[in-house]
Amino acid sequence: MNEMISGVADPVATDATKGGGFDAARIAEVKAWLAAQFDAVGKEVPDFEYTPRSIAHLYNLATVSQAKTQAANIVANDFRQKAAEYRSQAARIREILESVGLAQESMPSNVIASAQVLANVANLLNIRDTELSSFLVAMGDISLRKTGVDEKRAKVHKESKTLLEYTRKAIARLTYLKRTLAQLEDDVAPCDAQIENWKTNLGVMASKERQYMQQYNNYKALLNRVGYTPEINHGVLVEMAEHRKDLEKKTKPILDTLRSYQDLPPDKALAALAIEDKKRQYAAAEKYLEDVLQSALATSD
């Protein structure tokens, strides 16, 4: 009964009423089916309330149960008929064997054992007779199956080897990563110390930057106070220094002459003339120097 109940899908709750009341014929059929099922196991039908939902469910169970019972009876009758035919055929074969002197009682034990082995092999190969052709066909089928199994086994073995190789590589990679992780964890403390050192140095460098910026601003203000302009660059200063050297070369004879005034002749008139001449030369040299400086500044502009 449990088997039949498990094979039935959950029925849809349908009205088992006709004209507003229960279907008496359906209820009677359900009661008869319940009584038959419980009588089969030696129990009485329990009391319960018959509702349209329960009647519909039990009626579906009864229908399926009766259909399966009928199918099982048909199959059982067929098996019983085949068994009777097999017994009749076995009796006829036994009579034939006995008539030719091949009864089982008169056969040697090794022949009986061989026949039993042959029968077992026939049952194993699922063949109906013991002719050579049937054995060859069955053995060919088994050989094909064996070939297929060997191919599948080789394929699975190859896949298993591939997976094993992947597993080895994965284990090696995991070992390498663990070793790398341990090394990195060991390097954490020195790196933290180095980072702290860098932070300290960064603070010092920031302080130095502020100090240098303050000095730069002070120098810039000082240059503005002394009249320094960006036009007076290094190239202009170098050029002016070269002109200064040229002027020093030109004025050196004059200075040497002026230093020799102490050696002037006692004649005051000649000395006065010489002094006036040197003054003119010195004034001309100063004017030339001023012209050169002005031209250098004009060129830089």
Secondary structure, 3 states (H helix, E strand, C coil): CHHHHHCCCCCCCCCCEECCEECHHHHHHHHHHHHHHHHHCCCCCCCCCCCHHHHHHHHHHHHHHHHHHHHHHHHHHHHHHHHHHHHHHHHHHHHHHHHCCCCHHHCCHHHHHHHHHHHHHHHHHCCCCCCHHHHHHHHHHHHHHHHHHHHHHHHHHHHHHHHHHHHHHHHHHHHHHHHHHHHHHHHHHHHHHHHHHHHHHHHHHHHHHHHHHHHHHHHHHHHHHCCCCCCCCHHHHHHHHHHHHHHHHHHHHHHHHHHHHHHCCCCHHHHHHHHHHHHHHHHHHHHHHHHHHHHHHHHHC
